Amino acid sequence: MLYFSTNNNAPKADFKEATIKGQAPDKGLYFPETVPVLDKSFIDNINKYSKEEIAFKVIQPYIGDLIPKAELERIVAETINFDFPLVKVEENIFSLELFHGPTLAFKDVGARFMSRCLGYFVKDNNKKVTVLVATSGDTGGAVANGFYDVDGVDVVILYPSGKVSSVQELQLTTLGKNIKALEIDGTFDDCQQMVKQAFADGDLNKQLFLTSANSINVARWLPQQFYYFFAYTQWADKNNPPVISVPSGNFGNICAGLLAHRSGLPVSHFIAACNVNNVVTEYLETGNYSPKKSVATLSNAMDVGNPSNFVRILELFDKEFQSLKNVMSSYSFSDEETKNILKEVYLKDNYLLDPHGAVGYGALKKYLQQYPHLKGMFLETAHPVKFYDVVEPIINEKVPMPSVINDLFKLTKKSVKTKAKYEELKEYLLA
Ligand SMILES: *Cc1c(COP(=O)(O)O)cnc(C)c1O
């Protein structure tokens, strides 16, 4: 399998090169030349396969022979070694809980897969790879955990001091070993700017082998298809495929679902659930795509004004507006609405949503009101405890802490305080 750049101005790359580079040299996103189609008999008999077998079958065509079978089987098995339960919330509405991984959010899947692939690809390098990543919260923990103790890879995470939640900060500062956290005296934008400058610094790149672990990397994007298939194995009414609502920010997660559907996964319809950062909702209404500055909301992992994976969605539909509209709808919710949904579902169904899942539930509910004969699921992308400071005042109750979080609070934060100046980052990296 080869990947082309969505900007069409860079050489094609195989999975190894696309994983190591992250972004194509023309600043486009890598996209598979063809979308593999799964046998109908595989889909019809999907419940006869283990989740490891399903995941391997889905991802293997994207990798070809660049990773030997036994090695890829190990990588896949380690990536998905936790549960992906589909839980009934009310009649016709189910929650696909994607928060049972080590950092309690769906980003664990992509980060665990990418880290292991990169670890495999750099195994025989004589030079260590340094993964540089800026985080506004969730990505840092998933990347730290995914890359922890991977041989040949050092990880440096930049995060804005005082601007991530306490759980998020502990997740990215307490591991040690090959994971280093730089606590930047500045904003997320400063962190991102420093990382960008490092990638553009020719002198630094001569001395270090730098790469990025952000969400546009194919090795983070493609494995997100896995749990759409796992959900289907748990879907009882195979004659009536689910409507799937995906809380969306950079649109990588929903784009992976659309890709799975293109490969043959039965889905009735997709819904992009957005907060007030609604460029895609507006696009589907008007046909005009106009990026905006992002606005801060309660579902902060979805505060994106110009979703990076949107070009991949256009690519998947050959830029045909109507064919995309036939498969995907979108709704947008304010923080006030999000709070009301969260509270109502907790009181009525005794199910606690996180703010992202609340937007997902709300969008699904709205669609099903129009199409009452259908059933659906929303992706619950994070555990509510990750956002307990937001959730507790809404429900007026304490959120019980899972043991992984309790254990986190026993660990000591280790970070290097750094000014928001590129020279300080460079000095640190070279030391
Ligand atoms: C990252 C994230 C999202 C958004 O996912 P995209 O793939 O960027 O659309 C939604 N919810 C949570 C909890 C996240 O961490």
The ligand as a MOL file (V3000), in Angstrom:
LIG
                    3D

  0  0  0     0  0            999 V3000
M  V30 BEGIN CTAB
M  V30 COUNTS 15 15 0 0 0
M  V30 BEGIN ATOM
M  V30 1 C -9.3820 14.1320 20.9340 0
M  V30 2 C -10.7260 13.9860 21.5070 0
M  V30 3 C -11.9170 14.1620 20.7440 0
M  V30 4 C -11.8780 14.6040 19.3000 0
M  V30 5 O -11.4190 13.5890 18.4310 0
M  V30 6 P -10.9900 13.9600 16.9430 0
M  V30 7 O -10.4390 12.6970 16.3690 0
M  V30 8 O -9.9590 15.0530 17.0610 0
M  V30 9 O -12.2040 14.4340 16.2210 0
M  V30 10 C -13.1400 13.9270 21.3530 0
M  V30 11 N -13.2260 13.5870 22.6580 0
M  V30 12 C -12.1170 13.4210 23.4320 0
M  V30 13 C -12.2930 13.0570 24.8490 0
M  V30 14 C -10.8340 13.6080 22.8920 0
M  V30 15 O -9.7460 13.4590 23.6780 0
M  V30 END ATOM
M  V30 BEGIN BOND
M  V30 1 1 1 2
M  V30 2 1 2 3
M  V30 3 2 2 14
M  V30 4 1 3 4
M  V30 5 2 3 10
M  V30 6 1 4 5
M  V30 7 1 5 6
M  V30 8 2 6 7
M  V30 9 1 6 8
M  V30 10 1 6 9
M  V30 11 1 10 11
M  V30 12 2 11 12
M  V30 13 1 12 13
M  V30 14 1 12 14
M  V30 15 1 14 15
M  V30 END BOND
M  V30 END CTAB
M  END
